[in-house]
Amino acid sequence: MDKTPLFLQPAFHEKIWGGTRLRDLFGYDIPGETTGECWGISAHPNGPATIKNGPLQGMTLDQAWSSHRELFGHYSGDDFPLLTKILDAKKDLSVQVHPDDAYAREKEHVPFGKTECWYIIDCDEGSEIVYGHTAPSKEAFRQAVEEKKWDSLLRRVKVKPGDFFYVPSGTIHAICSGCLILETQQSSDTTYRVYDYDRPGADGKPRELHIEQSIEVANCPHHDPELTYHVRQEAQARFTELLREDYFTVSHWEIRGHADPIQKNWPFLLMSVLDGEGTLVIESKNYPLKKGDHLIVPSGAESVSFDGTLDLIVSNPV
Ligand code: ZN
């Protein structure tokens, strides 16, 4: 079976809150001056990535998923499960919440809810996110929303580069101005906005809010999940497992020389190069890697190693 990694051409999305760092820092050919999202590893119909190399060159990831499931370890399901994005928040994103699988299927007729997680690649000094809320019950949450008590309702958390946040479905959240984030999430585009700072959208009118849905799906009260990182330090590399939960595992790999990091218990691997350059070696074939690359290492790639100086976010579906 072919073990060529699938290098992907991202899909880009303009957003009222976006900027130019996807071009300035990653060299992507972005479509405008307010580009908010790079969907690097995506088979979602709203922005599928395209395979750039190998026998499947020119195919979108969803087409490869449908026609070459052997590359994905015959992982089950009609839809590719994950989505990896880089977000450039020049301005604040709306305060929002996402449904779980059951709600998304019943109410939106889409296959997945949206549990997500964020690795903070870079941010301005003093940057914040909104993460959770203070209401003790659904009723108190509804009342605070209806009375627009945003300052007391929303929990603001300071962030710095390298921080990691797990955002299960039902978590009230907002990525705020200054943050550059790699997001690993379920393959979903279902967002309920509860507050958008009363600002105009791209057409001058306020963007739609989804107050009732937000109240329905918000976790009340909010609980901070407990995260335990598992670190494996080797002579020339450090592997930090940031998260292992219902939908995915996510790790940060820092390679400073040579490393043979691969464990075998994954159906396929999603990789995004945050920084550096180097070489991925799969069964004696070399594939150059550079900052901004997004790729999938297919199932059955047994002998995998790296050379170079590389910071990667690596994930796989569970
Ligand atoms: Zn979100």
Residues whose N, C-alpha, C, O or C-beta is under 5 A from the ligand:
A	BS01	ZN	none
